[in-house]
Amino acid sequence: MDLHQALGQEWAQLQHDHEQYERSGLLIKLLAVVLCLACMALGFDALWLAPVLLMLWLQEGIYRAFQSRLSARLLRVEQALAQGTTATARAFQLHSDWLATRPGTVGLIREYLSNAARPTVAFPYVLLLALSLLYQYGP
C-alpha cells in the first residue's frame, strides 16, 4: 500500500470515528434531558440530580476532548493529502502524534474542562441545571 492510499484509509477511519464521537455526545445529551425530565416528573430533589448532570456534562467534555484529538489528526492527514505524498508524511500515527504532545495530568484536566465549557457542549447542561433548580425551588 502506498502512502497516499494509507493516508486515505486513515482519513476514512478517523472521519468515521469522529462522527461516532459526535453521536456519543448527542446520546449523552439525550440521556441528560431524559434523566432530568424523569427526575422532575418523579419529584426527585434537584440537589441529587445536579451532581449527575454535572458528571454527564464532564463526561461529554471528555468525549469531546477525544474527538478534538481526532480532528487534529484529520487536519494533518488532509494537509498531507492536499500536498501530495511527501517523505515527511506518515500514515497511521494518531497515538504517536498525540503521545508526543500529551500534556500532563493538569493539562489533561484543563483540556477536558475547556471542551466541557464550549457553548455547544455546555448549553443543554446549564439549561437543565437551571430548569431543575427552578422546578425544585420555584421563582
C-alpha positions as CSV (number, residue, x, y, z in Angstrom):
1,M,0.0,0.0,0.0
2,D,1.5,3.3,-1.0
3,L,1.5,6.4,1.3
4,H,-1.4,8.1,-0.4
5,Q,-3.6,5.1,-0.1
6,A,-2.6,4.6,3.6
7,L,-3.4,8.2,4.4
8,G,-6.7,7.9,2.6
9,Q,-7.6,4.8,4.6
10,E,-6.6,6.5,7.8
11,W,-8.7,9.6,6.9
12,A,-11.7,7.4,6.3
13,Q,-11.4,5.6,9.6
14,L,-10.7,8.8,11.5
15,Q,-13.7,10.5,9.9
16,H,-15.9,7.6,10.9
17,D,-14.6,7.6,14.5
18,H,-15.1,11.4,14.6
19,E,-18.7,11.0,13.7
20,Q,-19.1,8.3,16.3
21,Y,-17.9,10.7,19.0
22,E,-20.4,13.2,17.7
23,R,-23.2,10.6,18.1
24,S,-21.9,9.7,21.5
25,G,-22.0,13.3,22.6
26,L,-25.6,13.6,21.4
27,L,-26.6,10.4,23.2
28,I,-25.1,11.8,26.5
29,K,-27.1,15.0,26.0
30,L,-30.3,13.0,25.3
31,L,-29.6,10.9,28.4
32,A,-29.3,14.1,30.5
33,V,-32.5,15.5,29.1
34,V,-34.5,12.3,29.7
35,L,-33.0,11.8,33.2
36,C,-33.8,15.4,34.1
37,L,-37.4,15.2,32.9
38,A,-37.9,11.8,34.6
39,C,-36.4,13.1,37.9
40,M,-38.6,16.2,37.8
41,A,-41.7,14.2,37.0
42,L,-41.0,11.8,39.8
43,G,-40.3,14.6,42.3
44,F,-36.6,13.9,42.9
45,D,-34.7,16.6,44.8
46,A,-32.7,18.8,42.4
47,L,-29.7,18.5,44.7
48,W,-29.5,14.8,43.8
49,L,-30.0,15.5,40.1
50,A,-27.4,18.3,39.8
51,P,-24.3,16.2,40.5
52,V,-25.5,13.6,38.0
53,L,-26.0,16.3,35.4
54,L,-22.5,17.7,36.2
55,M,-21.0,14.2,35.7
56,L,-22.7,13.8,32.4
57,W,-21.5,17.2,31.3
58,L,-17.9,16.4,32.2
59,Q,-18.2,13.0,30.5
60,E,-19.3,14.7,27.3
61,G,-16.3,17.1,27.8
62,I,-14.0,14.1,27.9
63,Y,-15.6,12.6,24.8
64,R,-15.2,16.0,23.0
65,A,-11.5,16.1,24.0
66,F,-11.1,12.7,22.4
67,Q,-12.9,14.0,19.3
68,S,-10.7,17.1,19.1
69,R,-7.7,14.8,19.1
70,L,-9.1,13.0,16.1
71,S,-9.9,16.4,14.5
72,A,-6.3,17.5,14.8
73,R,-5.0,14.3,13.2
74,L,-7.7,14.5,10.5
75,L,-6.4,18.0,9.6
76,R,-2.8,16.8,9.4
77,V,-3.8,13.9,7.2
78,E,-5.8,16.2,4.9
79,Q,-2.9,18.6,4.7
80,A,-0.6,15.7,3.7
81,L,-3.1,14.5,1.1
82,A,-3.5,18.0,-0.3
83,Q,0.3,18.5,-0.6
84,G,0.7,15.1,-2.2
85,T,2.6,12.3,-0.7
86,T,5.8,13.6,0.7
87,A,8.6,11.9,2.6
88,T,7.6,13.8,5.7
89,A,4.0,12.4,5.8
90,R,3.4,9.3,7.9
91,A,0.2,7.3,8.0
92,F,-1.4,5.7,11.0
93,Q,0.3,7.9,13.6
94,L,-2.7,9.0,15.7
95,H,-1.4,7.8,19.1
96,S,2.3,8.5,18.3
97,D,1.4,12.1,17.4
98,W,-0.7,12.5,20.5
99,L,1.8,11.0,22.8
100,A,4.5,13.3,21.5
101,T,2.3,16.3,22.6
102,R,0.5,14.8,25.5
103,P,0.0,17.2,28.4
104,G,0.5,16.2,32.0
105,T,-2.4,15.4,34.3
106,V,-3.2,19.0,34.9
107,G,-3.1,19.7,31.2
108,L,-5.5,16.8,30.5
109,I,-7.9,18.0,33.2
110,R,-7.7,21.5,31.7
111,E,-8.4,20.0,28.2
112,Y,-11.5,18.1,29.4
113,L,-12.8,21.2,31.2
114,S,-12.2,23.5,28.3
115,N,-14.1,21.1,26.0
116,A,-16.9,20.9,28.5
117,A,-17.1,24.7,28.5
118,R,-17.6,25.0,24.8
119,P,-21.0,26.6,24.2
120,T,-22.3,23.7,22.0
121,V,-21.4,21.3,24.9
122,A,-22.4,23.4,27.9
123,F,-25.8,24.7,26.5
124,P,-28.1,21.9,27.5
125,Y,-26.5,21.2,30.8
126,V,-26.7,24.8,32.0
127,L,-30.3,24.9,30.9
128,L,-31.1,21.6,32.5
129,L,-29.5,22.6,35.8
130,A,-31.3,25.9,35.8
131,L,-34.7,24.2,35.0
132,S,-34.3,21.5,37.6
133,L,-33.4,24.1,40.3
134,L,-36.2,26.4,39.2
135,Y,-38.6,23.5,39.2
136,Q,-37.5,22.4,42.7
137,Y,-37.3,25.8,44.4
138,G,-39.6,27.9,42.2
139,P,-39.1,31.6,41.2
